Amino acid sequence: AFFSYGDIRLGQGRESAKQYLREHPELGQEIEQKIRASAVTTYHPVTND
């Protein structure tokens, strides 16, 4: 599988994508921020009602 983020091709296979993100930490941080922001906006706690 080929991993991409937007128009950026990260690499073929998981290990290649991981290596790309290690070489481009600013992109990894951007992806992490978007994931965390999405998790916060979609979080719905379960109540005991």
SULJO-V699375 format. One record per residue. N is the residue number from 0. RES is the residue in one letter. PHI is phi in radians with two decimals (999 if undefined). OMEGA is omega in whole degrees, 0 to 359 (999 if undefined). NEAR is the number of other ideal C-beta (glycine too) atoms within 10 Angstrom. Layout:
n=N res=RES phi=PHI omega=OMEGA near=NEAR
n=N res=RES phi=PHI omega=OMEGA near=NEAR
This chain:
n=0 res=A phi=999 omega=178 near=7
n=1 res=F phi=-1.75 omega=181 near=10
n=2 res=F phi=-1.68 omega=179 near=16
n=3 res=S phi=-2.37 omega=172 near=11
n=4 res=Y phi=-2.38 omega=186 near=16
n=5 res=G phi=1.11 omega=179 near=8
n=6 res=D phi=-1.60 omega=184 near=5
n=7 res=I phi=-1.62 omega=176 near=10
n=8 res=R phi=-1.57 omega=184 near=13
n=9 res=L phi=-1.45 omega=178 near=20
n=10 res=G phi=2.59 omega=178 near=15
n=11 res=Q phi=-1.57 omega=180 near=11
n=12 res=G phi=1.60 omega=184 near=12
n=13 res=R phi=-1.06 omega=183 near=11
n=14 res=E phi=-1.12 omega=178 near=9
n=15 res=S phi=-1.14 omega=178 near=14
n=16 res=A phi=-1.14 omega=177 near=18
n=17 res=K phi=-1.09 omega=179 near=14
n=18 res=Q phi=-1.12 omega=179 near=13
n=19 res=Y phi=-1.03 omega=181 near=17
n=20 res=L phi=-1.19 omega=175 near=19
n=21 res=R phi=-1.15 omega=180 near=9
n=22 res=E phi=-1.38 omega=181 near=9
n=23 res=H phi=-2.29 omega=185 near=14
n=24 res=P phi=-1.05 omega=179 near=9
n=25 res=E phi=-1.12 omega=178 near=8
n=26 res=L phi=-1.23 omega=177 near=15
n=27 res=G phi=-1.05 omega=178 near=16
n=28 res=Q phi=-1.15 omega=178 near=11
n=29 res=E phi=-1.08 omega=180 near=13
n=30 res=I phi=-1.10 omega=180 near=14
n=31 res=E phi=-1.06 omega=179 near=11
n=32 res=Q phi=-1.06 omega=180 near=10
n=33 res=K phi=-1.18 omega=178 near=11
n=34 res=I phi=-1.13 omega=180 near=10
n=35 res=R phi=-1.11 omega=179 near=10
n=36 res=A phi=-1.11 omega=179 near=10
n=37 res=S phi=-1.17 omega=179 near=10
n=38 res=A phi=-1.11 omega=180 near=9
n=39 res=V phi=-1.18 omega=183 near=8
n=40 res=T phi=-1.35 omega=181 near=7
n=41 res=T phi=-1.87 omega=181 near=7
n=42 res=Y phi=-1.33 omega=178 near=7
n=43 res=H phi=-2.30 omega=182 near=5
n=44 res=P phi=-1.14 omega=178 near=4
n=45 res=V phi=-1.52 omega=179 near=5
n=46 res=T phi=-1.86 omega=181 near=5
n=47 res=N phi=-1.65 omega=182 near=3
n=48 res=D phi=-1.27 omega=999 near=3
